[in-house]
Amino acid sequence: MSRICELTDRKKSFGNKVSHSNRKTKRTFLLNLHKVTLTSDILNKKFKFRIATRTLRTIDYKGSLDDFLLNTKTVKLSEKAQKIKRMLRKKQQQAV
């Protein structure tokens, strides 16, 4: 299983490990991924994701999965998240 956030497509990043003597060696920063089940209020469905804690904190800040997806630019979302976002928009238009 690759270490990629399923909602935001964030991957591991690279940088330098800096010692006390200021020597720099290459290293990777891995994502802190968690398996979570999130519920969509509009669709009345549960979705299982493997997402980064940063994404989970953002979802909590926005209020819900629906608010996160609808208020985030489509370019910043993964294909799976974009598909759910289209389903949400379609359901909202049918309700109006």
C-alpha positions in Angstrom: 0.0 0.0 0.0 1.5 3.3 -1.0 1.7 6.2 1.5 -0.7 8.6 -0.2 -3.7 10.5 1.3 -6.8 9.3 -0.5 -8.6 12.7 -0.4 -5.8 15.2 -1.2 -3.3 13.0 -3.1 -0.5 14.2 -0.8 2.6 12.1 -1.0 5.8 11.9 1.0 8.1 14.9 0.8 11.8 15.2 0.9 14.2 17.4 2.8 17.5 17.4 4.8 18.3 16.0 8.2 20.5 18.6 9.8 22.9 17.5 12.5 24.3 19.6 15.4 27.4 20.3 13.3 25.1 21.5 10.5 25.8 18.5 8.2 22.9 17.9 5.8 21.8 14.4 4.7 18.8 13.5 2.6 15.7 12.2 4.3 12.0 11.7 3.6 9.0 13.0 5.5 6.3 10.3 5.5 2.6 11.1 6.0 0.8 10.1 9.2 -2.0 8.1 7.6 -5.1 6.7 9.4 -7.9 4.5 8.2 -11.2 6.4 8.9 -14.8 6.1 8.0 -16.5 9.4 7.2 -20.2 10.0 6.8 -21.7 12.2 4.1 -24.8 14.1 5.4 -26.1 14.9 2.0 -25.7 11.4 0.4 -26.4 9.5 3.7 -23.5 7.2 2.9 -20.3 6.1 4.7 -17.0 6.2 3.0 -13.7 4.5 4.1 -10.5 6.5 3.5 -6.9 6.3 4.3 -6.1 9.9 5.0 -3.4 12.0 6.6 -4.0 13.6 10.0 -3.6 17.0 8.4 -6.5 16.3 6.1 -8.6 14.9 9.1 -7.9 18.1 11.0 -9.0 20.2 8.0 -12.2 18.2 7.8 -12.9 18.8 11.5 -12.2 22.5 11.0 -14.6 22.7 8.0 -17.3 20.9 9.9 -18.0 17.8 7.8 -16.8 15.7 4.8 -19.4 17.5 2.7 -18.3 21.0 3.6 -14.6 20.0 3.1 -15.2 18.6 -0.4 -17.6 21.4 -1.5 -15.3 24.2 -0.3 -12.0 22.8 -1.6 -10.7 23.5 -5.1 -11.2 20.5 -7.4 -7.5 20.6 -8.4 -6.4 19.9 -4.8 -8.5 16.7 -4.6 -7.8 13.2 -5.7 -9.9 11.4 -8.3 -11.9 9.5 -5.7 -12.7 12.8 -3.8 -13.6 14.5 -7.1 -16.1 11.7 -7.9 -17.7 12.1 -4.4 -17.8 15.9 -4.9 -19.6 15.5 -8.3 -22.1 13.2 -6.5 -22.7 15.8 -3.8 -23.2 18.6 -6.3 -25.7 16.4 -8.3 -27.6 15.6 -5.2 -27.8 19.3 -4.2 -29.1 20.3 -7.6 -31.8 17.6 -7.4 -32.9 18.8 -4.0 -33.4 22.4 -5.2 
